[in-house]
Amino acid sequence: MAQPKTNAMRFLDNCHINYEVYTYENKDGKIDGISVANKINKDLDIVYKTLVAKGTGMNVYVFIVPVAEELDLKKAAKAVKEKKVELVAVKDIQKLTGYIRGGCSPLGMKKQYETIIADSAEEISSIIVSGGKIGVQIELKVADLKETIEGKFADITH
């Protein structure tokens, strides 16, 4: 049976962007980025997670970082010119993005938020991000991701 299209896939289709879909079993509950990279047999350096944060002015931001690294909140705040940013509560992710934790894609969110991609992505040609549903990942060119979400590169990890 073909994989049903997610909002992220429909978004890329509408932008005429080529992508590859990877699916993985998630019944074991292991949906963290490192487990996902291992399940789809991909290098940790090209699998990225999508994090949603709010600034002091309540603006929402999206940060895309390698699964094996952590978002540095001070660097993230500096990248979006805020005094401080903090990750949004898991219960608020769906309301803001249309996606749930573990299936939050930077592509096809309810609203296009300012998005910062870890600068390590500039060194790779393709990137894997959530496909918009737990159990689905999408690989696409880094340049296509940056362009379609109007992302910016910055040093945001530690």
Buried (B, 14 or more C-beta within 10 A) or exposed (E): EEEEBBBBBEBBEEBEBEBEBBEBEBEEEBBEBBBBBBBBEBEBBBBBBBBBBBBEEEBBBBBBBBBBBEBBBEBBBBBBEBEEBEBBEEEEBBEBBBBEEBBBBBBBBEEEBBBBBBBBBEEBEBBBBBBBBBBBBBBBBBEBBBEBBEBEBBBBBE
